[in-house]
Amino acid sequence: MITKILVPTDFSDQAKYAFEVACQIAKRHMAAIHLIHLVELPYSIFDSRKNPDLPEALYFLKLAQQNFTQFRAACGALSEGLQVSESVKFNSVQEGIEEYIREHQIDVVVMGSHGSSGLEELFIGSNTEKIVRNVEVPVFVIKKQHLNFQVERFVFATDLENDTKQAMLQAVAFSRFFDARLKFVFINTPEHFKTTEELQKRHTHLKSKLNLPLDNLEIYNDLNVERGILNYAKQEKADLIGIGTHGRKGLAHFLNGSLSEDLVNHAKRPVLTFKI
């Protein structure tokens, strides 16, 4: 059950797209939305003995409040009738969001990603990648505008290992939440090829642990995992891609430590991440 949605915003177009999606989810499921803007300032600014009036902090606070007004106006009527709160926090993006999630018992984060490439990606995509790797709640990553956000086909990529059990159960719960058709996929690659017999053993073992039929599992062969997920999602005309996240190894545990945040940055479809 989703009752509280957190939307981090830098007031960009991508953040607006995320807020629009959050509004649509909130309206269908009677959830509250928490908008948060993070401002990173030097710690010395908050030493009242040196800066009694906090002029820089007050300036950024007032600017953020103005931006919130313009931001919500730009989203039109989508937020009308919804419970929307606005917060400005003086903290790093990662720490500020993690702290807010704990304090307000947030159920899910919806955030935008620019999906740029080259040097621009290193700066723009880094905050999104940090969030999906480290927060404990599921994270929707929205890449473009969805004025009619519907999830009818949901693809979740799995390595069939025991540590993905919880993420797979959450994927099942979200598929029911959206009334979507869920398909699990294992991406088989030349570098980490698994035989049919080995995959059948993993499948049988996981079925018994999860107490789920898992009849909707497919094996898809491709040159690498990221490409396989994207190609399979395209083939299935998926509305949403799901994947487990691992804090120590980038976005996905089964990507063996590769630059798996590329999936979030490059997937045209929305991505939903679950912490392993």
C-alpha positions in Angstrom: 0.0 0.0 0.0 1.4 3.4 -1.0 0.3 6.2 1.3 3.3 8.6 1.1 5.2 9.5 -2.0 8.4 11.5 -1.9 9.4 13.6 -5.0 12.8 15.2 -4.9 12.9 18.3 -7.1 15.5 20.6 -8.6 12.6 22.3 -10.5 13.9 21.0 -13.8 11.6 19.6 -16.6 12.6 16.0 -15.5 11.5 16.8 -11.9 8.2 18.1 -13.3 7.6 14.9 -15.2 8.3 12.9 -12.0 5.8 15.1 -10.0 3.2 14.6 -12.7 3.6 10.8 -12.4 3.5 11.0 -8.6 0.2 13.0 -8.8 -1.4 10.4 -11.0 -0.4 7.6 -8.7 -1.5 9.5 -5.7 -4.9 10.3 -7.1 -5.6 6.7 -7.9 -4.5 5.4 -4.5 -5.3 8.3 -2.1 -1.7 8.9 -1.3 0.0 12.1 0.0 2.9 13.7 -1.9 6.0 15.2 -0.2 8.0 17.6 -2.4 11.5 18.2 -1.2 14.2 20.5 -2.5 17.8 20.0 -1.2 20.2 22.8 -0.9 23.9 22.0 -0.2 25.6 24.8 1.7 28.9 24.9 3.6 28.5 23.9 7.2 30.0 27.2 8.4 26.9 29.0 7.2 24.9 27.4 9.9 27.3 28.4 12.8 25.1 31.1 14.4 28.1 32.6 16.2 29.6 33.5 12.9 26.4 34.1 10.8 23.6 35.2 13.1 21.2 36.2 10.3 22.0 33.3 8.0 21.6 35.5 4.9 22.6 32.9 2.4 20.3 30.2 3.9 17.4 32.7 4.0 18.0 33.6 0.4 17.9 30.0 -0.8 14.8 29.3 1.3 12.9 32.2 -0.2 14.0 31.3 -3.7 12.9 27.7 -3.2 9.5 28.8 -2.0 9.0 30.9 -5.2 10.2 28.0 -7.3 7.7 25.6 -5.6 4.8 28.0 -6.5 6.0 28.2 -10.2 6.7 24.5 -10.3 3.2 23.4 -9.1 1.6 26.0 -11.5 3.5 24.5 -14.4 2.1 21.0 -13.6 -1.4 22.4 -14.1 -4.4 20.8 -12.4 -2.8 17.4 -11.8 -2.1 18.2 -8.2 -5.6 19.7 -7.4 -7.3 17.9 -4.6 -4.2 16.2 -3.4 -2.4 16.5 -0.1 1.0 18.0 -1.1 3.6 19.2 1.4 6.7 21.2 0.5 10.1 21.1 2.3 13.5 22.7 1.8 16.4 20.9 3.5 19.9 22.2 3.8 21.8 18.9 3.3 23.4 16.8 0.6 20.9 15.2 -1.8 21.6 11.6 -0.7 21.7 12.2 3.1 18.8 14.6 3.0 16.5 12.2 1.1 17.5 9.2 3.3 16.8 11.2 6.4 13.5 12.5 5.1 12.4 8.9 4.2 13.1 7.7 7.7 11.5 10.7 9.5 8.3 10.7 7.4 8.0 6.9 6.8 7.9 7.4 3.0 6.7 4.4 1.0 8.2 5.2 -2.4 10.3 7.8 -4.2 9.5 9.2 -7.6 12.3 11.2 -9.2 13.4 12.4 -12.6 16.5 11.5 -14.5 18.0 13.4 -17.4 19.5 10.3 -19.1 22.3 12.4 -20.7 25.5 11.0 -21.9 29.2 11.8 -21.7 30.4 14.3 -19.2 26.9 15.8 -18.7 25.7 12.3 -17.4 28.5 12.3 -14.8 27.0 15.4 -13.1 23.3 15.1 -13.9 22.9 11.4 -13.4 25.0 11.0 -10.3 22.4 12.0 -7.8 19.8 9.7 -9.2 22.2 6.8 -9.2 23.2 7.5 -5.6 19.6 7.5 -4.5 18.6 4.2 -6.3 21.7 2.5 -4.8 21.2 3.6 -1.2 17.6 4.3 -0.2 15.7 1.5 1.5 12.3 2.1 -0.3 11.4 1.5 -4.0 12.4 4.3 -6.4 10.6 5.2 -9.6 13.0 6.8 -12.1 11.0 8.8 -14.7 12.7 9.9 -18.0 10.0 11.7 -19.9 6.5 13.1 -19.6 3.7 10.7 -19.0 0.4 12.6 -19.0 -1.5 9.2 -18.8 0.8 7.0 -16.6 -0.5 3.4 -16.9 1.4 0.2 -16.0 -0.2 -2.7 -17.9 3.0 -4.6 -18.6 5.8 -4.8 -16.0 9.1 -6.6 -16.6 11.3 -7.5 -13.7 14.9 -8.6 -14.3 16.3 -11.3 -11.9 19.4 -13.4 -11.5 17.3 -16.1 -9.6 19.6 -15.8 -6.6 18.4 -16.0 -3.0 19.2 -12.4 -2.1 16.7 -11.2 -4.7 13.8 -12.8 -3.0 12.5 -9.7 -1.2 12.9 -7.6 -4.3 10.9 -10.1 -6.3 8.1 -10.2 -3.7 8.0 -6.4 -3.8 7.7 -6.6 -7.6 4.7 -8.9 -7.3 3.1 -6.5 -4.8 3.6 -3.6 -7.2 2.2 -5.5 -10.1 -1.0 -6.1 -8.1 -1.0 -2.5 -6.9 -1.1 -1.4 -10.6 -3.1 -4.4 -11.7 -0.3 -5.0 -14.2 0.9 -8.2 -16.0 4.2 -9.1 -14.5 6.9 -11.1 -16.3 10.3 -12.1 -14.8 13.3 -12.3 -17.1 16.7 -13.8 -16.7 19.3 -12.3 -19.1 21.7 -15.0 -20.3 25.0 -13.6 -21.7 28.1 -15.2 -23.3 30.3 -13.9 -20.5 28.2 -15.4 -17.7 26.4 -18.1 -19.6 24.1 -20.5 -17.6 23.0 -23.8 -18.9 19.3 -24.8 -19.1 19.8 -27.3 -16.3 21.4 -24.8 -14.0 18.7 -22.3 -14.6 16.0 -24.9 -14.0 17.6 -25.7 -10.6 17.7 -22.1 -9.6 14.1 -21.6 -10.8 12.9 -24.6 -8.8 14.8 -23.6 -5.7 13.5 -20.0 -5.8 9.9 -21.1 -6.4 10.0 -23.2 -3.2 11.5 -20.3 -1.2 9.1 -17.6 -2.5 6.0 -19.8 -2.5 5.2 -18.4 -5.9 4.5 -20.3 -9.2 7.0 -18.2 -11.2 5.5 -19.6 -14.3 6.0 -16.1 -15.9 9.8 -16.4 -16.1 11.5 -16.2 -19.4 15.2 -16.6 -20.4 16.5 -14.0 -22.8 19.9 -14.2 -24.5 21.8 -11.1 -25.3 25.4 -9.7 -25.4 25.2 -8.1 -22.0 22.6 -7.8 -19.2 21.8 -4.1 -19.7 21.2 -4.5 -23.4 19.2 -7.7 -22.7 16.9 -5.9 -20.3 16.3 -3.0 -22.7 15.7 -5.3 -25.7 13.4 -7.6 -23.8 11.4 -4.7 -22.4 11.0 -3.3 -26.0 10.0 -6.8 -27.2 7.3 -7.1 -24.5 6.2 -3.4 -24.9 6.7 -3.0 -21.2 5.4 0.1 -19.5 7.8 -0.4 -16.5 11.2 -2.1 -15.9 11.9 -3.4 -12.5 15.3 -4.3 -11.1 16.9 -5.0 -7.7 19.6 -2.7 -6.4 22.7 -3.4 -4.3 24.5 -0.6 -2.5 27.9 -2.1 -2.8 27.8 -3.0 -6.4 26.0 -0.2 -8.2 22.4 -0.5 -9.4 22.0 -4.2 -9.8 23.6 -7.1 -7.9 23.5 -9.4 -10.8 25.3 -7.0 -13.1 28.5 -8.0 -11.3 29.6 -4.5 -10.4 29.4 -3.1 -13.9 28.3 0.4 -14.7 24.7 -0.7 -14.2 23.4 2.8 -13.5 23.5 3.1 -17.3 20.2 1.2 -17.2 18.5 4.1 -15.3 20.3 6.7 -17.4 19.6 5.1 -20.8 16.2 3.3 -20.5 13.5 5.3 -22.2 10.9 3.5 -20.1 10.3 4.2 -16.4 12.5 2.1 -14.1 11.4 0.9 -10.7 14.2 -0.1 -8.3 14.0 -2.3 -5.2 16.8 -2.5 -2.6 18.3 -6.0 -2.2 
